[in-house]
Amino acid sequence: MQAEKQNYITIGDIIFILKKNFILMISIAIIILATGTVYTFGVVTPDYRASSTVVVAIKSSGTSSNEDVNYLDSLRVVATVSQLCKEDIVLAPVAAKYSKYSIGQIRSMISVSSSNSSYLIKIVGISEDKENIAKIVDGVVESLITQCSDEKNTALYELIGTSLQPTSKAQDLGASYNSPNKTMYVAIFLLIGIIVALGVVLVKELFSNTFKNKKDVESTVGDKITGIFVDKIKKKDANKKEEFVIMENSIDIESYNKLLANIKYSSFDKEQKVIMVTSSVMNELKSTICANLALCMAKNNKKVIVLDLDLRKPVMYKYFNLSKINGLVEYASKEIELKSMIKNTGYGVDVITSGDNLINPVVMLESDILKNLILELKEMYDYVLIDTPPVGVCSDSLIVSKLVDGVLFNIAMNSTKKSHVKDALQSLNNVKANLIGVNLTKYNFKGDSAGYNYNYNSNYGYSEKNSNESSKKFLKNK
């Protein structure tokens, strides 16, 4: 197995990832936005705001006229009065009147503001209690004026006295809605939804343990991709145990023609006649590729035979509607001869089925009988295709790989884990198997930012007359 290439992520890759997962992104964003909207309008308790203002007007010494206000003295007292609004001496009477609130709670509701250039003091109350917040603010103002004008409070009386006058009452203005800012909340949740959707999609794609596109596979196997096959089965049919017609048009045929050409020119010093087809795990369409490649070879006037060595779970007889018995197991036990074992499908392809069930297939696979059979078939046919179990399932494929000229390895895109593929390829490498190439099955070109689908465009100018009349080709998930 070749050393892994560095797999760089480009802006184009990211754009295609986002396009591919557009529906997922929209769904995530909508869910978060909907959650935020419900939270904003149905869960968050709104706050209400009420305010009142007080003017500090200390009169000049010895005068009683309202026009003789000492503005400098008034400004000096403003800060003191502002601080006084939140002291216990002012808030205690208010708390006594509204017994449901403590002095500390009332203090947390009240904020006081003033400036160095104005003798106006603004008292603002914010609370969930829409009904009472204006009353509480007015109560603070009334208590402030009362405490300052009470001669018993000597220090306050001498400093401020009757210099405080309310200019507005909170109850006259009423309590108004304060928070939350619903528009801002919804906008924030929308932004969070978009960010989370982007994060989920990028993490899902960039850190996925499955192969997404051709470039992703090349980073693991190098330049050994021999074929790309789209997923022909619709999701609604994915679980059906039935056969599906494949190679229905020239484009399907061309994909197998391209695979055949890649096999032919994979080596110029060694003829690749005996070819094993396998994968790392099940459901990677290895048997599909094997059967349809044989049909493609026959269509190209090649004499081809398929040998079903998936003795644990044989299916090749189903592809060609043949009987499983009188196959390899019966031949090995010398119940039948080679001529009787070879079954003609009527499509230009001969098949040797697995035969009866076998308790220990390894004994068969390691026998000289199989080795000699393969050598004999190699002399009789242009190509011998061998269907074997997945490498990650059992050791059968590793045993057979020593008897063949080359191995075709299948990878199901978006489903097979990279770790399984790497382990399987390493196992083949350990037994010095000759890897002809890798076929990418269940390929979805929508997720391929590199645009490798030029050979699969339905408007491309390939045409084959009578392509559907040559034979019936069957596909089954395996």
Secondary structure as the mmCIF struct_conf table of DSSP 4:
data_model
#
loop_
_struct_conf.conf_type_id
_struct_conf.id
_struct_conf.beg_label_comp_id
_struct_conf.beg_label_asym_id
_struct_conf.beg_label_seq_id
_struct_conf.end_label_comp_id
_struct_conf.end_label_asym_id
_struct_conf.end_label_seq_id
HELX_LH_PP_P HELX_LH_PP_P1 GLN A 2 GLN A 6
HELX_LH_PP_P HELX_LH_PP_P2 TYR A 8 THR A 10
HELX_RH_AL_P HELX_RH_AL_P1 ILE A 11 LYS A 20
TURN_TY1_P TURN_TY1_P1 ASN A 21 ASN A 21
HELX_RH_AL_P HELX_RH_AL_P2 PHE A 22 VAL A 38
HELX_RH_PI_P HELX_RH_PI_P1 TYR A 39 VAL A 43
BEND BEND1 VAL A 44 VAL A 44
HELX_LH_PP_P HELX_LH_PP_P3 THR A 45 PRO A 46
STRN STRN1 ASP A 47 VAL A 56
HELX_LH_PP_P HELX_LH_PP_P4 ILE A 58 ILE A 58
STRN STRN2 LYS A 59 LYS A 59
HELX_LH_PP_P HELX_LH_PP_P5 SER A 60 SER A 60
TURN_TY1_P TURN_TY1_P2 SER A 61 GLY A 62
TURN_TY1_P TURN_TY1_P3 ASN A 66 GLU A 67
STRN STRN3 VAL A 69 VAL A 69
HELX_RH_AL_P HELX_RH_AL_P3 TYR A 71 LEU A 84
TURN_TY1_P TURN_TY1_P4 CYS A 85 LYS A 86
BEND BEND2 GLU A 87 GLU A 87
HELX_RH_AL_P HELX_RH_AL_P4 ASP A 88 LYS A 97
BEND BEND3 TYR A 98 TYR A 98
TURN_TY1_P TURN_TY1_P5 SER A 99 LYS A 100
BEND BEND4 TYR A 101 TYR A 101
HELX_RH_AL_P HELX_RH_AL_P5 ILE A 103 MET A 109
STRN STRN4 ILE A 110 SER A 113
TURN_TY1_P TURN_TY1_P6 ASN A 116 SER A 117
STRN STRN5 LEU A 120 SER A 127
BEND BEND5 GLU A 128 GLU A 128
TURN_TY1_P TURN_TY1_P7 LYS A 130 ASN A 132
HELX_RH_AL_P HELX_RH_AL_P6 ILE A 133 SER A 149
TURN_TY1_P TURN_TY1_P8 GLU A 151 LYS A 152
BEND BEND6 ASN A 153 ASN A 153
HELX_RH_AL_P HELX_RH_AL_P7 THR A 154 LEU A 159
TURN_TY1_P TURN_TY1_P9 ILE A 160 THR A 162
STRN STRN6 LEU A 164 SER A 168
HELX_RH_AL_P HELX_RH_AL_P8 ALA A 170 LEU A 173
STRN STRN7 SER A 176 SER A 179
HELX_RH_AL_P HELX_RH_AL_P9 LYS A 182 LEU A 206
TURN_TY1_P TURN_TY1_P10 PHE A 207 PHE A 207
BEND BEND7 ASN A 209 ASN A 209
STRN STRN8 THR A 210 THR A 210
BEND BEND8 ASN A 213 ASN A 213
HELX_RH_AL_P HELX_RH_AL_P10 LYS A 214 VAL A 221
BEND BEND9 ASP A 223 ASP A 223
STRN STRN9 ILE A 225 VAL A 230
BEND BEND10 ILE A 233 ILE A 233
HELX_RH_3T_P HELX_RH_3T_P1 LYS A 235 ASP A 237
TURN_TY1_P TURN_TY1_P11 ALA A 238 ASN A 239
BEND BEND11 GLU A 242 GLU A 242
STRN STRN10 PHE A 244 VAL A 245
BEND BEND12 ASN A 249 ASN A 249
HELX_RH_AL_P HELX_RH_AL_P11 SER A 250 LYS A 264
TURN_TY1_P TURN_TY1_P12 TYR A 265 TYR A 265
BEND BEND13 SER A 266 SER A 266
BEND BEND14 PHE A 268 LYS A 270
STRN STRN11 VAL A 274 SER A 279
BEND BEND15 SER A 280 GLU A 284
HELX_RH_AL_P HELX_RH_AL_P12 LYS A 286 LYS A 299
TURN_TY1_P TURN_TY1_P13 ASN A 300 ASN A 301
STRN STRN12 VAL A 304 ASP A 308
TURN_TY1_P TURN_TY1_P14 LEU A 311 ARG A 312
BEND BEND16 LYS A 313 LYS A 313
HELX_RH_AL_P HELX_RH_AL_P13 MET A 316 TYR A 319
TURN_TY1_P TURN_TY1_P15 PHE A 320 ASN A 321
BEND BEND17 LYS A 324 GLY A 327
HELX_RH_AL_P HELX_RH_AL_P14 LEU A 328 ALA A 332
TURN_TY1_P TURN_TY1_P16 SER A 333 LYS A 334
BEND BEND18 GLU A 335 ILE A 336
HELX_RH_AL_P HELX_RH_AL_P15 LEU A 338 MET A 341
STRN STRN13 LYS A 343 ASN A 344
BEND BEND19 GLY A 346 GLY A 348
STRN STRN14 VAL A 349 ILE A 352
BEND BEND20 ASP A 356 ASP A 356
BEND BEND21 ILE A 359 ILE A 359
HELX_RH_AL_P HELX_RH_AL_P16 PRO A 361 LEU A 365
TURN_TY1_P TURN_TY1_P17 GLU A 366 GLU A 366
BEND BEND22 SER A 367 SER A 367
HELX_RH_AL_P HELX_RH_AL_P17 ASP A 368 MET A 380
BEND BEND23 ASP A 382 ASP A 382
STRN STRN15 TYR A 383 ASP A 387
TURN_TY1_P TURN_TY1_P18 VAL A 391 VAL A 393
BEND BEND24 SER A 395 SER A 395
HELX_RH_AL_P HELX_RH_AL_P18 ASP A 396 VAL A 400
HELX_RH_3T_P HELX_RH_3T_P2 SER A 401 LEU A 403
BEND BEND25 VAL A 404 ASP A 405
STRN STRN16 GLY A 406 ALA A 412
TURN_TY1_P TURN_TY1_P19 MET A 413 SER A 415
BEND BEND26 THR A 416 THR A 416
STRN STRN17 LYS A 417 LYS A 417
HELX_RH_AL_P HELX_RH_AL_P19 LYS A 418 ASN A 430
TURN_TY1_P TURN_TY1_P20 VAL A 431 LYS A 432
STRN STRN18 LEU A 435 TYR A 443
HELX_RH_3T_P HELX_RH_3T_P3 PHE A 445 GLY A 447
TURN_TY1_P TURN_TY1_P21 SER A 449 ALA A 450
HELX_RH_3T_P HELX_RH_3T_P4 TYR A 454 TYR A 456
TURN_TY1_P TURN_TY1_P22 SER A 458 ASN A 459
BEND BEND27 TYR A 460 GLY A 461
TURN_TY1_P TURN_TY1_P23 LYS A 465 GLU A 469
BEND BEND28 SER A 470 SER A 470
STRN STRN19 PHE A 474 LEU A 475
#
